[in-house]
Amino acid sequence: MEKLTAIIPTGNEEHNIEAVLQSVSFADEIMVVDSFSTDKTVELARKHTDFIIQREYGNSASQKNWAIPQANNEWILLVDADERISDALRDEIQGILKNGTDKDAFWIKRQNYFMDQKVNYSGWQGDKVIRLFKKSKCRYEDKQVHAEVLVDGKTGVLKNKLDHFTYKNLEHFLAKSYRYSTWSAYDRLPKTKPVGIWHLIVKPTFGFFKNYILRLGILDGKAGLIVSLENANYLFIRALKILSLQRNEKVKKE
């Protein structure tokens, strides 16, 4: 059976750290990659592993790319602090490691929860991420936000889902959305045309309609409405930030 290293990136995750570490306890090695938490994250993590490394946080991709080569095993299971490996997913992963595979990485679908309510629609139903992979074949793309794993080889899809407890409360949701909109604005700046009515009004409005009506967010009740509205707001705020960056660039050139 091939050995597995579980990697958990953290930053002030005392409310999540023990649950996520317990869910990956089947791994042969557990690495916590901490961005100098100021709460009890590291203290609590030490109950479960001695392999704790720390680095100032730049962005998610750079943090993970820095950590992955330090694993002592070829197979990596990378799990964010707000995610959990279910028993069924654990068994499926162990089966792959035991029986072998011609794949170099696996997509894992996510079951998302918003403030403890399961969200089945609202644009989140197709959510999947590469989280089980060979370290010699994979690295994260160079992006500020929503970076995915680049795979030099074959990929597969696991049957069982990863549980994703996205936001603790509404304040956390709004703060994270605002932070991500800034990172995404920098990512999109080089390829975005001058911001206009399309970006500021049409795209956010259609984004809400798409997630709440076409993608059935209405069936998720209050959570679906909040998620769909905030997605529209995210698109609007991101467009404003790109507009500001474009104007700053224009001023510099003049």
C-alpha positions in Angstrom: 0.0 0.0 0.0 1.4 3.4 -1.0 1.9 5.9 1.7 0.0 9.2 2.0 0.8 12.6 3.3 -2.2 14.8 4.3 -1.5 18.6 4.1 -3.6 21.1 6.0 -3.0 24.8 5.3 -4.1 26.9 8.3 -4.5 30.5 9.5 -6.4 31.2 12.7 -8.4 28.0 12.4 -8.8 27.0 16.0 -12.6 26.3 15.4 -11.8 23.9 12.6 -8.4 22.4 13.1 -9.1 19.4 15.3 -12.1 18.2 13.3 -10.2 18.3 10.0 -7.1 16.6 11.5 -9.3 13.8 12.9 -10.8 13.3 9.5 -7.3 12.7 7.9 -6.0 10.6 10.8 -5.7 7.6 8.5 -2.8 9.3 6.6 0.7 8.0 7.2 1.9 11.6 7.6 0.1 14.8 8.5 1.6 18.2 7.7 0.1 21.4 9.0 1.2 24.5 7.0 0.5 27.4 9.3 0.7 31.1 8.4 1.6 32.2 11.9 -1.8 31.9 13.5 -2.4 34.1 16.5 -5.1 31.9 18.1 -4.8 28.3 19.4 -4.5 26.6 16.0 -0.9 25.4 16.4 -1.4 24.4 20.0 -4.4 22.3 19.1 -2.7 20.9 16.0 0.2 19.5 18.1 -2.3 17.1 19.7 -2.4 15.3 16.4 0.9 15.9 14.6 4.5 17.1 15.2 4.9 18.0 11.5 4.0 21.7 11.7 5.7 24.2 9.4 5.1 28.0 9.2 5.4 30.6 6.5 4.0 34.1 6.0 0.9 33.9 3.8 1.2 35.3 0.3 -1.6 33.5 -1.4 -3.1 30.0 -1.3 -1.3 28.7 -4.4 2.2 29.8 -3.3 1.7 28.5 0.2 0.7 25.1 -1.1 3.4 24.9 -3.7 6.0 25.7 -1.0 4.6 22.9 1.3 4.1 20.1 -1.1 7.8 19.3 -1.8 8.4 19.0 1.9 6.1 15.9 2.2 7.9 12.6 2.6 5.4 10.6 0.5 4.6 10.7 -3.2 0.8 10.8 -2.7 -0.7 14.0 -1.3 -4.1 14.6 0.2 -4.6 18.3 0.5 -7.5 19.4 2.7 -8.4 22.9 3.7 -9.3 23.5 7.4 -13.0 23.9 6.6 -13.2 20.6 4.8 -13.7 17.1 6.2 -12.9 13.6 4.7 -16.0 11.4 5.2 -15.6 7.7 6.1 -16.8 6.7 2.6 -14.2 9.0 0.9 -11.5 7.7 3.3 -12.2 4.1 2.3 -12.2 5.0 -1.4 -8.8 6.8 -1.1 -7.3 3.9 0.9 -8.6 1.5 -1.8 -6.7 3.5 -4.5 -3.5 3.5 -2.5 -3.8 -0.2 -1.8 -4.8 -1.4 -5.3 -2.8 1.0 -7.4 -3.9 3.3 -10.2 -2.7 4.7 -13.5 -3.9 8.1 -12.6 -1.7 10.9 -11.3 -4.4 13.0 -9.6 -8.1 12.8 -8.7 -10.9 15.3 -8.8 -13.1 15.2 -5.7 -16.6 16.7 -5.7 -17.6 18.8 -2.7 -20.8 18.9 -0.7 -21.0 22.5 0.4 -22.6 23.8 3.6 -23.5 27.4 4.2 -23.7 28.2 8.0 -24.4 24.5 8.6 -27.1 24.3 5.9 -26.5 21.9 3.0 -26.5 23.7 -0.3 -27.4 21.5 -3.2 -27.9 24.1 -5.9 -27.2 27.9 -6.2 -24.3 27.3 -8.6 -22.4 25.1 -6.1 -23.7 21.8 -7.4 -20.8 21.3 -9.8 -18.1 22.2 -7.4 -15.1 19.9 -7.6 -11.4 20.2 -6.8 -8.2 18.2 -7.3 -7.1 17.2 -3.8 -5.5 13.7 -4.2 -2.4 13.8 -6.3 1.2 12.7 -6.8 3.6 15.5 -5.7 6.0 14.8 -8.6 3.3 15.3 -11.2 1.4 18.3 -9.8 1.6 21.9 -8.7 -0.9 24.7 -8.2 -1.2 27.3 -11.0 0.1 30.8 -10.3 -3.1 32.6 -9.4 -4.1 34.8 -6.4 -7.4 33.0 -5.8 -9.2 29.8 -7.0 -6.0 28.3 -8.3 -6.3 24.7 -9.4 -3.8 21.9 -9.6 -1.9 21.6 -12.9 -1.4 17.9 -13.6 1.4 16.4 -15.8 -0.5 13.1 -16.4 -3.8 11.4 -16.1 -6.7 12.5 -13.9 -9.7 10.6 -12.5 -12.8 11.4 -10.5 -13.6 9.9 -7.1 -17.2 8.8 -6.4 -17.5 10.1 -2.8 -17.7 13.8 -1.8 -15.6 16.0 0.4 -17.6 17.9 3.0 -17.0 21.6 2.8 -18.2 23.9 5.6 -17.7 27.1 3.8 -18.6 29.9 6.2 -19.0 30.2 10.0 -21.4 33.2 9.8 -22.6 36.0 7.6 -19.7 38.3 8.7 -17.2 35.6 7.7 -18.9 35.1 4.4 -18.9 38.8 3.5 -15.3 39.4 4.7 -14.0 36.4 2.7 -15.9 37.5 -0.4 -14.5 41.0 -0.2 -10.9 39.7 0.2 -11.3 37.2 -2.7 -12.7 39.9 -4.9 -9.5 41.9 -4.5 -7.3 38.9 -5.4 -9.5 38.0 -8.3 -9.4 41.6 -9.6 -5.6 41.4 -9.8 -5.8 38.0 -11.6 -8.3 39.3 -14.2 -6.8 42.8 -14.7 -4.5 41.8 -17.6 -7.3 40.1 -19.6 -10.2 42.4 -18.8 -11.4 45.0 -21.3 -12.2 48.5 -20.0 -14.9 48.1 -17.3 -18.3 49.3 -18.4 -22.0 48.7 -18.0 -21.6 45.0 -18.9 -19.2 44.4 -16.0 -21.0 46.6 -13.4 -24.7 45.9 -14.1 -25.4 43.2 -16.7 -23.0 40.6 -15.5 -23.9 40.8 -11.7 -27.6 40.9 -12.6 -27.4 37.9 -14.8 -25.2 36.2 -12.3 -27.9 36.4 -9.7 -30.6 35.1 -12.2 -28.4 32.3 -13.3 -27.6 31.0 -9.8 -31.0 31.6 -8.2 -33.3 30.6 -11.0 -31.4 28.7 -13.7 -29.2 26.8 -11.2 -32.1 26.4 -8.8 -30.8 28.4 -5.9 -34.4 29.1 -5.0 -34.7 25.4 -3.8 -31.9 26.0 -1.2 -34.2 28.5 0.6 -32.7 31.4 2.5 -29.2 30.1 2.0 -29.7 30.0 -1.8 -30.9 33.6 -1.8 -28.0 34.8 0.3 -25.4 32.9 -1.8 -26.9 34.1 -5.1 -27.1 37.7 -3.9 -23.6 37.7 -2.6 -22.3 36.2 -5.8 -23.8 39.1 -7.7 -22.3 41.5 -5.2 -19.0 39.8 -5.6 -19.0 40.3 -9.4 -20.0 44.0 -8.9 -17.3 44.7 -6.3 -14.7 42.9 -8.4 -15.6 45.0 -11.4 -15.2 48.2 -9.3 -11.8 47.1 -8.2 -10.7 46.3 -11.7 -11.9 49.7 -12.8 -9.9 51.3 -10.1 -6.8 49.4 -11.1 -7.3 50.2 -14.8 -7.6 53.9 -13.9 -4.4 53.8 -11.8 -2.5 52.2 -14.7 -3.8 54.8 -17.1 -2.6 57.6 -14.8 0.8 56.0 -14.6 1.1 56.0 -18.4 0.2 59.6 -18.7 
